[in-house]
């Protein structure tokens, strides 16, 4: 049996993530979206054989000029991606000014990239700079308890991060730079994209008020894991509050001790040291 290609392996990873988003309840109906900035070896064998016309982005992302991206489609139900990946996933190419895009693979039946195209691409541009090119994945999910926190509490980046650090031992290890908080904007809008990029230029995870989480990383597992860890901390907070209130939580000294033990540096402005 011949080994699978890097492209086939990537499709397996993306379809697995889409399945997990659905199973966890993070992607109701057509919620949630995934994008991957492709390496050359991850391109399908037919590469750019099915080029469409160019379409205007409506914004510029010069850090991404000439790059190729795998995207979930607009209207995509994550539960169906594993059944018809070539219909619900597709590859787009950005032109040399990063002002236009065209389809080069997938989106069979006339599909297009997710309606969150602008937040995804501008998030990619921010993480290309912040990670020196290492980060390639952007994932958006409707993680329900994180969303609930944005309705029930007055939050900003520092308050949200501190809550997550205090409620789950793993959080400062996985998210030493914190979790960004992005005030509400219309989904898919340039305003949302720019506010998200501002947070993602400093940290790999952000929460959209009343909307969901956007995780980034060098691979699918990392981006998914960031959202999963933050959502678990929010669940612990919810369960503890329901069990009579938050009487105990990790102190700043304990959080700092965890950081030293795992050789990470928490944001000092958030930790308060």
N, C-alpha and C positions, 0 to 999 in steps of 0.2 A: 504494500500500500504506500503510495507516494505521500510525502509530507505535505501538510497544508501550507498555502502561501501566506505571507504576512497580511495580505488583504483579507483572505478567508478567516484568519485568526482574529483580525480586527472585527469583522462582521459577527463572529461568535461572541466576542466580548461585548459589543454594543447590543446585540439581541438579548444576551443574558442580563445586561443592566436594564434594558427596557422591561423585560419580564419581572425583574426584582422591584422596579419602581411600581409596577402594577400590583404585584402581590403585597407589597407593604402598604398599599393604599395611598401612595404619593402621586398617582397619575390617573385620576378619575377621568372618564370619557377621553377627550383629546388633550388632557393636561400633561405637562412635562415635556422636555425636549433635551436633546443631546447633540453636541457637535465635537468634532475632532479635527485638529490641524494635522494634516497627513504628512508623514515622511515619504520620501520618494519610493521606498520599497513597499509601502502600503497601498500604492495605487493599483487598481485592477489591471490585468494584462492588456485589456483593450484601451487603457489609459484615457485619452481624449478622443476616442473614435466617434462618440455620439454628441458632438458639440452643438449646442443650441445657440440662439441669438443672445447677444449681451443684454442685460437688464441693469438699469441704474439702481445703485444702492440708496441714493439720497443722502449719503454722508461719505466721509473719507476715513480710511484706516490705513495710512501709509506704511505702518509697521508690518502689514500683511500683504503687501503688493506681490502679486504673482503666486500666492499660496493656493493650495487646494484643501478643501474641507469636506468631511463627511457630516451630513446633517440629517436629523429626523425631519419628516415632512410636516407642513402645516396640516392641521386636522388629523394628525396621526394618533391612533389609539395605541398606546404602548403595548397593550395585551396582544396586538395583532402583528407586531414587528417580526417576531420569530416565524410567523406563518408566511409572510410575503416581504422579506427584507428589501428586495429590489423595488418594491412599490412604496414602502414607507421610509426608506432611507435613500439618500442620493449624495453625489459628490458635485460640488461647485468649484469653479476656478475664479479667482479675482484677477482683474486686469492689472497692468503694470503701474497704474495710478491708484489702485484699490478704490476705484469709484464705481465699478461695474462688476457683475458676476454673470456666469453662464453655467448651465448644467453640463456635466461631462459623463455622468453615469447615474443610473437609478431614477427615482421619481417616475417610474413607469405609470402610464395612465394620465400624464399631464400634471403631476404633483410639483410642488415648489417647496423650498426650505421653510422651516418654522416661521410663524409670524413674529417670533422673538429674534429674528435675524440680527437686528441692530444691537440689542443687548449682548447677544452672543459674540458677534464679531468685535465689538468695541471692548468686551471683556477679554477676548483673546489678545487683542492689541495691548491691553494693560498688563496681562500676565506674561506676554513675550518679553516685555521690558523688565518687569519685576523679577522674573525667574531666569533671566538671561537666556531665554529661548527654550527652557526645559519644559514648561507647562504647555500641554497640547489639548486638554479636554476641558470643556465647559458643560455642566449638567445642571438643569433646572428641575426642581421637584416641589410638589405641594406637600411638604412635610407638616402634618396637621398641628402638632403640639407647638412647634416653633411659630407657626402662623397664629395660633391661639394666644401665645405670649404677647404678640404685637397688638392684640385687641385688649388684653387685660392689664397691660403694664405700660408705663411711660418709659420708653427705651431710647437709648442711643448706643453707639458702638461700645463704649466703656461699660455701661450698665448691663447690656446683653452679654458681653464677654465675661464679665465678672460673675454673673449668674451661672453661666455654663461651667466656668472653672470651679465654682464653689460646689456644684451639685454632682460632679462626676470626676473621679480621679483621672480618667483618661484624657479629659479635655485640654488641660494645659500642655500635656505631652503632644497631642495631635494638633492642637491649635494654639501654639505659643504666641503667635502674633495676633490672636483674637479672631472674633467673628464680626464682620462689618454690619452695620444697620443702615438700610437705605429707606428713607421715607417714601410713602406711596407716590407713584406716578402711573400714568396709563401704561398697561402692559404693551411691550413692543416699541415704546416711544423712544425718541432720542434723549429726552430728559431722563428717563429711567436708565438708558444705556450709559450716559455720562456720569450720573450719580453712582451707578454700580462700579464703573471703571475707577472712579476716585477711591472707593473702598478697596477694590481688588488690586490696586497699585501698591497696597500696603499689606494685604492679607489674602489668603486663598479662598475664603468663604464669606458670603454675605447673605443677609436675610432681607427680602423685600417685604416691607410692611404690608400686612393684610393679603399677602400673595404667596410667598414661598421662599425657598432657599436656592442659591446658585453656588455650586461648588466647582472648583477647578483643580487641576493637577497634571502631572506628566502622563498619567494613564487613567483608564476608566476606574480601576479599583480605588485609586487615591481620591478622585473627585467624589465618588459614591461614598467612600468611607468618611470623608469630612462631614457630609450631610448626615450620615447615619449616626456618627458620634454626637453631633450637636443635638439631633432629634432625641437620642437616648437620654442626654442630660436634661432636656426639656421634659421628657416623660417622667424622669425621676423627680424633678421639681413638682410636676403635677400630682404624682402619686403621694409624695410626702405632704404636700399641702392638703390633699384630700384625707390624709390619715391623721389630721389634727394640727397641721401647721408645720412650718419649717423651724424646728427647735435647734438643730445642729447643722453645720455646714463646714466645708473646708475653710480654714483660716488662711490669711495671706502668707503666714509663716509655713503652713503645710503646702500650699501651692508652690511657694518658692523652693521648699525641700524636694518636691516632686520634680520641679524643673532641673534642679542640680543633679538629681539622681539619674535623670534621663538625658542630660546634656543638651537641654533646650533653653532658650532665653525668652522668657515672657516679656511682653511689651511693658516696660517699667511705668509708663503713664497710666496703664490700666491696672497694674498690680498695686500701684501706689507706693512703690519703694523709692 
